């Protein structure tokens, strides 16, 4: 169609007043002129009519209140053309050319409607708004939709043609992608502001057919391929469908078609995939196949229940490995580094395969809690591991490496089931490190306690922090004391004393039950310190705790050596053969025993007990250690030479004592007579403390809530106590019943599951 005008494809920028000659013409003539133009435009025929004349004719009809006639006449003209010409042409086309023919018809229709819309612009501006009718362009779209594209036979053939192209391409054939893309674009436009036409006429059946295709394919793959090959095929099909949807279909179809592939190939075969022998999740974990696990996780997280299925298999593998570790190392401190390595291994998978997924982190934490709960020694082992580390493991380590180790410790502490038990063991070992000057780093001690405070709260670490504070204050006090002694030129006869002032209630050791007899020389030095301290802190009391102290003693042995000694400490004094001098590190009680031999060549057990007044269990332990030193020969000999300390035993210095080191440490040992906890290590029994903590938590929650059901109360109390331990249902019920009996709580008479707080 070509206009007789210098202005092709004219665009009307403003309303033009109708020409005078149009005013004089009859309306019927105007309409016939316009109808002829509409037909010529749709049939792509040349015309001798000028655009301005046609525009003025349409303008005149609207101005004469003939807008309705023009509007409906135009609709009729378009409808007749679509039904008589276009639809017949499309239906007559053979299958191979069907899409091209329909696409060309749609393109021609759009072009025709643009030209017609320009002619009747005034109709759109005046009549359409007042009559609440569709615009001419919108009416053209709707007419093509109803009379052509969604006409039953056309609609069915269109769907078959589009689905046929997709099927052919999936089977490896080369297809006319451009025609498929244009058909999809047409369906989207025909829906106007909705995707309904595209969805109903193509997308829904396309997705249904895709589901059938991949259901069949998935069953084939699952029976013939291992997990690696299967996942590679899944990835290939997802990429193919995504690319096809972007290039040939509407972009909105990308997500749903990919979801279909994921559901059919992954969702319906999840359990089979993860459990595949020699290629499933367990195989990937055991062989640290990080990238394959990452691909598996990427696919599984896109389907419902996928992550859970994957993590269930991960947990099963983790628990199997962990149980083997617990069975082999459950009775030794080596359990902790083994569990750290296991956790690090699976934490690496979380970071590099599972995209730091929160569900994965929670699952691993739950599994570690389960594994640590398989032995009741986990808390003790963790405390012992930290103790070994703080004593010597971190010596000369850079701060960054120390922080990494502490972080690993906390990673085991978090899922630890009995944190309150760990706290007891940790305090005991911390106290020993501090009192025996065995801590390798004060900063590391503080860093560890800071981490524990962050996890367990201020109450969890309050006594630990108080112990560190006591040590800091004691160091300052001792500096002041030694400065005062130096200024006064007081002579202690070579005795160097170091006193630790411990605040009652902060330290985990039991107080001395009886006052022992300390040798005069060190006792006099201590009395000097006591006077100095009390002069500065009036109103306080100092009670000596000899069971917590230790001493370095200089000892000289004169007897013949049973075997050649490699000692560099041996010396010979004039008039005495084979004299050897050693520094012996002993406990305060051992010191009290050894200093008796400055006055006695031999002494009985009863006399030692009488002169020292040391508690029986501590005395037996001290004597047993002195008589059975594992590091070298024993310092004392015992008659009779039995393994146990008994009444009537007689002790003497082993003059033949020798050692390969100048400094000899006498380790504390025990015997049947002293079986049970040491007097400075009270038995750890948490039952009473847990009972008090559980009752306090119940009362605290009920006081705030006033009324709660049993289950809700239990859940909130567990949450409140999770930083220390998890109460059992039996223990909780027992404590609730006890509080009811003591009238802290009362049961609702109409609902025994409901409890009320009694002020």
QUIWO-V296836 format. One record per residue. N is the residue number from 1. RES is the residue in one letter. SS is DSSP state (H for helix, E for strand, C for the rest). Layout:
n=N res=RES ss=SS
n=N res=RES ss=SS
//
This chain:
n=1 res=X ss=C
n=2 res=X ss=C
n=3 res=X ss=C
n=4 res=X ss=C
n=5 res=X ss=C
n=6 res=X ss=C
n=7 res=X ss=C
n=8 res=X ss=C
n=9 res=X ss=C
n=10 res=X ss=C
n=11 res=X ss=C
n=12 res=X ss=C
n=13 res=X ss=C
n=14 res=X ss=C
n=15 res=X ss=C
n=16 res=X ss=C
n=17 res=X ss=C
n=18 res=X ss=C
n=19 res=X ss=C
n=20 res=X ss=H
n=21 res=X ss=H
n=22 res=X ss=H
n=23 res=X ss=H
n=24 res=X ss=H
n=25 res=X ss=C
n=26 res=X ss=C
n=27 res=X ss=H
n=28 res=X ss=H
n=29 res=X ss=H
n=30 res=X ss=H
n=31 res=X ss=H
n=32 res=X ss=H
n=33 res=X ss=H
n=34 res=X ss=H
n=35 res=X ss=H
n=36 res=X ss=H
n=37 res=X ss=H
n=38 res=X ss=H
n=39 res=X ss=H
n=40 res=X ss=H
n=41 res=X ss=H
n=42 res=X ss=H
n=43 res=X ss=C
n=44 res=X ss=C
n=45 res=X ss=C
n=46 res=X ss=C
n=47 res=X ss=C
n=48 res=X ss=C
n=49 res=X ss=C
n=50 res=X ss=C
n=51 res=X ss=H
n=52 res=X ss=H
n=53 res=X ss=H
n=54 res=X ss=H
n=55 res=X ss=H
n=56 res=X ss=H
n=57 res=X ss=H
n=58 res=X ss=H
n=59 res=X ss=H
n=60 res=X ss=H
n=61 res=X ss=H
n=62 res=X ss=H
n=63 res=X ss=H
n=64 res=X ss=C
n=65 res=X ss=C
n=66 res=X ss=C
n=67 res=X ss=H
n=68 res=X ss=H
n=69 res=X ss=H
n=70 res=X ss=H
n=71 res=X ss=H
n=72 res=X ss=H
n=73 res=X ss=H
n=74 res=X ss=H
n=75 res=X ss=H
n=76 res=X ss=H
n=77 res=X ss=H
n=78 res=X ss=H
n=79 res=X ss=H
n=80 res=X ss=H
n=81 res=X ss=H
n=82 res=X ss=H
n=83 res=X ss=H
n=84 res=X ss=H
n=85 res=X ss=H
n=86 res=X ss=H
n=87 res=X ss=H
n=88 res=X ss=H
n=89 res=X ss=H
n=90 res=X ss=H
n=91 res=X ss=H
n=92 res=X ss=H
n=93 res=X ss=C
n=94 res=X ss=C
n=95 res=X ss=H
n=96 res=X ss=H
n=97 res=X ss=H
n=98 res=X ss=H
n=99 res=X ss=H
n=100 res=X ss=H
n=101 res=X ss=H
n=102 res=X ss=H
n=103 res=X ss=H
n=104 res=X ss=H
n=105 res=X ss=H
n=106 res=X ss=H
n=107 res=X ss=H
n=108 res=X ss=H
n=109 res=X ss=H
n=110 res=X ss=H
n=111 res=X ss=H
n=112 res=X ss=H
n=113 res=X ss=H
n=114 res=X ss=H
n=115 res=X ss=H
n=116 res=X ss=H
n=117 res=X ss=H
n=118 res=X ss=H
n=119 res=X ss=H
n=120 res=X ss=C
n=121 res=X ss=H
n=122 res=X ss=H
n=123 res=X ss=H
n=124 res=X ss=H
n=125 res=X ss=H
n=126 res=X ss=H
n=127 res=X ss=H
n=128 res=X ss=H
n=129 res=X ss=H
n=130 res=X ss=H
n=131 res=X ss=H
n=132 res=X ss=C
n=133 res=X ss=C
n=134 res=X ss=C
n=135 res=X ss=C
n=136 res=X ss=H
n=137 res=X ss=H
n=138 res=X ss=H
n=139 res=X ss=H
n=140 res=X ss=H
n=141 res=X ss=H
n=142 res=X ss=H
n=143 res=X ss=H
n=144 res=X ss=H
n=145 res=X ss=H
n=146 res=X ss=H
n=147 res=X ss=H
n=148 res=X ss=H
n=149 res=X ss=H
n=150 res=X ss=C
n=151 res=X ss=C
n=152 res=X ss=H
n=153 res=X ss=H
n=154 res=X ss=H
n=155 res=X ss=H
n=156 res=X ss=H
n=157 res=X ss=H
n=158 res=X ss=H
n=159 res=X ss=H
n=160 res=X ss=H
n=161 res=X ss=H
n=162 res=X ss=H
n=163 res=X ss=H
n=164 res=X ss=H
n=165 res=X ss=H
n=166 res=X ss=H
n=167 res=X ss=H
n=168 res=X ss=H
n=169 res=X ss=H
n=170 res=X ss=H
n=171 res=X ss=C
n=172 res=X ss=C
n=173 res=X ss=C
n=174 res=X ss=C
n=175 res=X ss=C
n=176 res=X ss=C
n=177 res=X ss=H
n=178 res=X ss=H
n=179 res=X ss=H
n=180 res=X ss=H
n=181 res=X ss=H
n=182 res=X ss=H
n=183 res=X ss=H
n=184 res=X ss=H
n=185 res=X ss=H
n=186 res=X ss=H
n=187 res=X ss=H
n=188 res=X ss=H
n=189 res=X ss=H
n=190 res=X ss=H
n=191 res=X ss=C
n=192 res=X ss=C
n=193 res=X ss=C
n=194 res=X ss=C
n=195 res=X ss=C
n=196 res=X ss=H
n=197 res=X ss=H
n=198 res=X ss=H
n=199 res=X ss=H
n=200 res=X ss=H
n=201 res=X ss=H
n=202 res=X ss=H
n=203 res=X ss=H
n=204 res=X ss=H
n=205 res=X ss=H
n=206 res=X ss=H
n=207 res=X ss=H
n=208 res=X ss=H
n=209 res=X ss=H
n=210 res=X ss=H
n=211 res=X ss=H
n=212 res=X ss=H
n=213 res=X ss=H
n=214 res=X ss=H
n=215 res=X ss=H
n=216 res=X ss=H
n=217 res=X ss=H
n=218 res=X ss=H
n=219 res=X ss=H
n=220 res=X ss=H
n=221 res=X ss=H
n=222 res=X ss=H
n=223 res=X ss=H
n=224 res=X ss=H
n=225 res=X ss=C
n=226 res=X ss=C
n=227 res=X ss=H
n=228 res=X ss=H
n=229 res=X ss=H
n=230 res=X ss=H
n=231 res=X ss=H
n=232 res=X ss=H
n=233 res=X ss=H
n=234 res=X ss=H
n=235 res=X ss=H
n=236 res=X ss=H
n=237 res=X ss=H
n=238 res=X ss=H
n=239 res=X ss=H
n=240 res=X ss=H
n=241 res=X ss=H
n=242 res=X ss=H
n=243 res=X ss=H
n=244 res=X ss=H
n=245 res=X ss=H
n=246 res=X ss=H
n=247 res=X ss=H
n=248 res=X ss=H
n=249 res=X ss=C
n=250 res=X ss=C
n=251 res=X ss=C
n=252 res=X ss=C
n=253 res=X ss=H
n=254 res=X ss=H
n=255 res=X ss=H
n=256 res=X ss=H
n=257 res=X ss=H
n=258 res=X ss=H
n=259 res=X ss=H
n=260 res=X ss=H
n=261 res=X ss=H
n=262 res=X ss=H
n=263 res=X ss=H
n=264 res=X ss=H
n=265 res=X ss=H
n=266 res=X ss=H
n=267 res=X ss=H
n=268 res=X ss=C
n=269 res=X ss=C
n=270 res=X ss=H
n=271 res=X ss=H
n=272 res=X ss=H
n=273 res=X ss=H
n=274 res=X ss=H
n=275 res=X ss=C
n=276 res=X ss=C
n=277 res=X ss=C
n=278 res=X ss=C
n=279 res=X ss=C
n=280 res=X ss=C
n=281 res=X ss=H
n=282 res=X ss=H
n=283 res=X ss=H
n=284 res=X ss=H
n=285 res=X ss=H
n=286 res=X ss=H
n=287 res=X ss=C
n=288 res=X ss=C
n=289 res=X ss=C
n=290 res=X ss=H
n=291 res=X ss=H
n=292 res=X ss=H
n=293 res=X ss=H
n=294 res=X ss=H
n=295 res=X ss=H
n=296 res=X ss=H
n=297 res=X ss=H
n=298 res=X ss=H
n=299 res=X ss=H
n=300 res=X ss=H
n=301 res=X ss=C
n=302 res=X ss=C
n=303 res=X ss=C
n=304 res=X ss=C
n=305 res=X ss=C
n=306 res=X ss=H
n=307 res=X ss=H
n=308 res=X ss=H
n=309 res=X ss=H
n=310 res=X ss=H
n=311 res=X ss=H
n=312 res=X ss=H
n=313 res=X ss=H
n=314 res=X ss=H
n=315 res=X ss=H
n=316 res=X ss=H
n=317 res=X ss=H
n=318 res=X ss=H
n=319 res=X ss=H
n=320 res=X ss=H
n=321 res=X ss=H
n=322 res=X ss=H
n=323 res=X ss=H
n=324 res=X ss=H
n=325 res=X ss=H
n=326 res=X ss=H
n=327 res=X ss=H
n=328 res=X ss=H
n=329 res=X ss=H
n=330 res=X ss=C
n=331 res=X ss=C
n=332 res=X ss=C
n=333 res=X ss=C
n=334 res=X ss=H
n=335 res=X ss=H
n=336 res=X ss=H
n=337 res=X ss=H
n=338 res=X ss=H
n=339 res=X ss=H
n=340 res=X ss=H
n=341 res=X ss=H
n=342 res=X ss=H
n=343 res=X ss=H
n=344 res=X ss=H
n=345 res=X ss=H
n=346 res=X ss=H
n=347 res=X ss=H
n=348 res=X ss=H
n=349 res=X ss=H
n=350 res=X ss=H
n=351 res=X ss=H
n=352 res=X ss=H
n=353 res=X ss=C
n=354 res=X ss=C
n=355 res=X ss=C
n=356 res=X ss=C
n=357 res=X ss=C
n=358 res=X ss=H
n=359 res=X ss=H
n=360 res=X ss=H
n=361 res=X ss=H
n=362 res=X ss=H
n=363 res=X ss=H
n=364 res=X ss=H
n=365 res=X ss=H
n=366 res=X ss=H
n=367 res=X ss=H
n=368 res=X ss=H
n=369 res=X ss=H
n=370 res=X ss=H
n=371 res=X ss=H
n=372 res=X ss=H
n=373 res=X ss=C
n=374 res=X ss=C
n=375 res=X ss=C
n=376 res=X ss=C
n=377 res=X ss=C
n=378 res=X ss=H
n=379 res=X ss=H
n=380 res=X ss=H
n=381 res=X ss=H
n=382 res=X ss=H
n=383 res=X ss=H
n=384 res=X ss=H
n=385 res=X ss=H
n=386 res=X ss=H
n=387 res=X ss=H
n=388 res=X ss=H
n=389 res=X ss=H
n=390 res=X ss=H
n=391 res=X ss=H
n=392 res=X ss=H
n=393 res=X ss=H
n=394 res=X ss=C
n=395 res=X ss=C
n=396 res=X ss=C
n=397 res=X ss=C
n=398 res=X ss=C
n=399 res=X ss=H
n=400 res=X ss=H
n=401 res=X ss=H
n=402 res=X ss=H
n=403 res=X ss=H
n=404 res=X ss=H
n=405 res=X ss=H
n=406 res=X ss=H
n=407 res=X ss=H
n=408 res=X ss=H
n=409 res=X ss=H
n=410 res=X ss=H
n=411 res=X ss=H
n=412 res=X ss=H
n=413 res=X ss=H
n=414 res=X ss=H
n=415 res=X ss=C
n=416 res=X ss=C
n=417 res=X ss=C
n=418 res=X ss=E
n=419 res=X ss=H
n=420 res=X ss=H
n=421 res=X ss=H
n=422 res=X ss=H
n=423 res=X ss=H
n=424 res=X ss=H
n=425 res=X ss=H
n=426 res=X ss=H
n=427 res=X ss=H
n=428 res=X ss=H
n=429 res=X ss=H
n=430 res=X ss=H
n=431 res=X ss=H
n=432 res=X ss=H
n=433 res=X ss=H
n=434 res=X ss=H
n=435 res=X ss=H
n=436 res=X ss=C
n=437 res=X ss=C
n=438 res=X ss=C
n=439 res=X ss=C
n=440 res=X ss=C
n=441 res=X ss=C
n=442 res=X ss=H
n=443 res=X ss=H
n=444 res=X ss=H
n=445 res=X ss=H
n=446 res=X ss=H
n=447 res=X ss=H
n=448 res=X ss=H
n=449 res=X ss=H
n=450 res=X ss=H
n=451 res=X ss=H
n=452 res=X ss=H
n=453 res=X ss=H
n=454 res=X ss=H
n=455 res=X ss=H
n=456 res=X ss=H
n=457 res=X ss=C
n=458 res=X ss=H
n=459 res=X ss=H
n=460 res=X ss=H
n=461 res=X ss=H
n=462 res=X ss=H
n=463 res=X ss=H
n=464 res=X ss=H
n=465 res=X ss=H
n=466 res=X ss=H
n=467 res=X ss=H
n=468 res=X ss=H
n=469 res=X ss=H
n=470 res=X ss=H
n=471 res=X ss=H
n=472 res=X ss=H
n=473 res=X ss=H
n=474 res=X ss=H
n=475 res=X ss=H
n=476 res=X ss=H
n=477 res=X ss=H
n=478 res=X ss=H
n=479 res=X ss=H
n=480 res=X ss=H
n=481 res=X ss=H
n=482 res=X ss=H
n=483 res=X ss=H
n=484 res=X ss=H
n=485 res=X ss=H
n=486 res=X ss=H
n=487 res=X ss=H
n=488 res=X ss=H
n=489 res=X ss=C
n=490 res=X ss=C
n=491 res=X ss=C
n=492 res=X ss=C
n=493 res=X ss=C
n=494 res=X ss=C
n=495 res=X ss=C
n=496 res=X ss=C
n=497 res=X ss=C
n=498 res=X ss=C
n=499 res=X ss=C
n=500 res=X ss=C
n=501 res=X ss=C
n=502 res=X ss=C
n=503 res=X ss=C
n=504 res=X ss=C
n=505 res=X ss=C
n=506 res=X ss=C
n=507 res=X ss=C
n=508 res=X ss=C
n=509 res=X ss=C
n=510 res=X ss=C
n=511 res=X ss=C
n=512 res=X ss=C
n=513 res=X ss=C
n=514 res=X ss=C
n=515 res=X ss=C
n=516 res=X ss=C
n=517 res=X ss=C
n=518 res=X ss=C
n=519 res=X ss=C
n=520 res=X ss=H
n=521 res=X ss=H
n=522 res=X ss=H
n=523 res=X ss=H
n=524 res=X ss=H
n=525 res=X ss=H
n=526 res=X ss=H
n=527 res=X ss=H
n=528 res=X ss=H
n=529 res=X ss=H
n=530 res=X ss=H
n=531 res=X ss=H
n=532 res=X ss=H
n=533 res=X ss=H
n=534 res=X ss=H
n=535 res=X ss=H
n=536 res=X ss=H
n=537 res=X ss=C
n=538 res=X ss=C
n=539 res=X ss=C
n=540 res=X ss=C
n=541 res=X ss=C
n=542 res=X ss=C
n=543 res=X ss=C
n=544 res=X ss=C
n=545 res=X ss=C
n=546 res=X ss=H
n=547 res=X ss=H
n=548 res=X ss=H
n=549 res=X ss=C
n=550 res=X ss=E
n=551 res=X ss=E
n=552 res=X ss=E
n=553 res=X ss=E
n=554 res=X ss=E
n=555 res=X ss=E
n=556 res=X ss=E
n=557 res=X ss=E
n=558 res=X ss=C
n=559 res=X ss=C
n=560 res=X ss=C
n=561 res=X ss=C
n=562 res=X ss=C
n=563 res=X ss=C
n=564 res=X ss=C
n=565 res=X ss=C
n=566 res=X ss=C
n=567 res=X ss=C
n=568 res=X ss=C
n=569 res=X ss=C
n=570 res=X ss=E
n=571 res=X ss=C
n=572 res=X ss=C
n=573 res=X ss=C
n=574 res=X ss=C
n=575 res=X ss=C
n=576 res=X ss=C
n=577 res=X ss=C
n=578 res=X ss=C
n=579 res=X ss=C
n=580 res=X ss=E
n=581 res=X ss=E
n=582 res=X ss=E
n=583 res=X ss=E
n=584 res=X ss=E
n=585 res=X ss=E
n=586 res=X ss=E
n=587 res=X ss=E
n=588 res=X ss=H
n=589 res=X ss=H
n=590 res=X ss=H
n=591 res=X ss=H
n=592 res=X ss=H
n=593 res=X ss=H
n=594 res=X ss=H
n=595 res=X ss=H
n=596 res=X ss=H
n=597 res=X ss=H
n=598 res=X ss=H
n=599 res=X ss=C
n=600 res=X ss=C
n=601 res=X ss=C
n=602 res=X ss=E
n=603 res=X ss=E
n=604 res=X ss=E
n=605 res=X ss=H
n=606 res=X ss=H
n=607 res=X ss=H
n=608 res=X ss=H
n=609 res=X ss=H
n=610 res=X ss=H
n=611 res=X ss=H
n=612 res=X ss=H
n=613 res=X ss=C
n=614 res=X ss=C
n=615 res=X ss=C
n=616 res=X ss=H
n=617 res=X ss=H
n=618 res=X ss=H
n=619 res=X ss=H
n=620 res=X ss=H
n=621 res=X ss=H
n=622 res=X ss=H
n=623 res=X ss=H
n=624 res=X ss=H
n=625 res=X ss=H
n=626 res=X ss=H
n=627 res=X ss=H
n=628 res=X ss=C
n=629 res=X ss=C
n=630 res=X ss=C
n=631 res=X ss=C
n=632 res=X ss=C
n=633 res=X ss=C
n=634 res=X ss=C
n=635 res=X ss=C
n=636 res=X ss=E
n=637 res=X ss=E
n=638 res=X ss=E
n=639 res=X ss=E
n=640 res=X ss=C
n=641 res=X ss=C
n=642 res=X ss=C
n=643 res=X ss=C
n=644 res=X ss=C
n=645 res=X ss=C
n=646 res=X ss=C
n=647 res=X ss=C
n=648 res=X ss=C
n=649 res=X ss=C
n=650 res=X ss=E
n=651 res=X ss=E
n=652 res=X ss=E
n=653 res=X ss=E
n=654 res=X ss=C
n=655 res=X ss=C
n=656 res=X ss=C
n=657 res=X ss=C
n=658 res=X ss=C
n=659 res=X ss=C
n=660 res=X ss=C
n=661 res=X ss=C
n=662 res=X ss=C
n=663 res=X ss=E
n=664 res=X ss=E
n=665 res=X ss=E
n=666 res=X ss=C
n=667 res=X ss=C
n=668 res=X ss=C
n=669 res=X ss=C
n=670 res=X ss=C
n=671 res=X ss=C
n=672 res=X ss=H
n=673 res=X ss=H
n=674 res=X ss=H
n=675 res=X ss=C
n=676 res=X ss=C
n=677 res=X ss=C
n=678 res=X ss=C
n=679 res=X ss=C
n=680 res=X ss=C
n=681 res=X ss=C
n=682 res=X ss=C
n=683 res=X ss=C
n=684 res=X ss=C
n=685 res=X ss=C
n=686 res=X ss=C
n=687 res=X ss=H
n=688 res=X ss=H
n=689 res=X ss=H
n=690 res=X ss=H
n=691 res=X ss=H
n=692 res=X ss=H
n=693 res=X ss=H
n=694 res=X ss=H
n=695 res=X ss=H
n=696 res=X ss=H
n=697 res=X ss=H
n=698 res=X ss=H
n=699 res=X ss=H
n=700 res=X ss=H
n=701 res=X ss=H
n=702 res=X ss=H
n=703 res=X ss=H
n=704 res=X ss=H
n=705 res=X ss=H
n=706 res=X ss=C
n=707 res=X ss=E
n=708 res=X ss=E
n=709 res=X ss=E
n=710 res=X ss=H
n=711 res=X ss=H
n=712 res=X ss=H
n=713 res=X ss=H
n=714 res=X ss=H
n=715 res=X ss=H
n=716 res=X ss=H
n=717 res=X ss=H
n=718 res=X ss=H
n=719 res=X ss=H
n=720 res=X ss=H
n=721 res=X ss=H
n=722 res=X ss=C
n=723 res=X ss=C
n=724 res=X ss=C
n=725 res=X ss=E
n=726 res=X ss=C
n=727 res=X ss=C
n=728 res=X ss=C
n=729 res=X ss=H
n=730 res=X ss=H
n=731 res=X ss=H
n=732 res=X ss=H
n=733 res=X ss=H
n=734 res=X ss=H
n=735 res=X ss=H
n=736 res=X ss=H
n=737 res=X ss=H
n=738 res=X ss=H
n=739 res=X ss=H
n=740 res=X ss=H
n=741 res=X ss=H
n=742 res=X ss=C
n=743 res=X ss=C
n=744 res=X ss=C
n=745 res=X ss=E
n=746 res=X ss=E
n=747 res=X ss=E
n=748 res=X ss=E
n=749 res=X ss=C
n=750 res=X ss=C
n=751 res=X ss=E
n=752 res=X ss=E
n=753 res=X ss=E
n=754 res=X ss=E
n=755 res=X ss=E
n=756 res=X ss=E
n=757 res=X ss=E
n=758 res=X ss=C
n=759 res=X ss=C
//
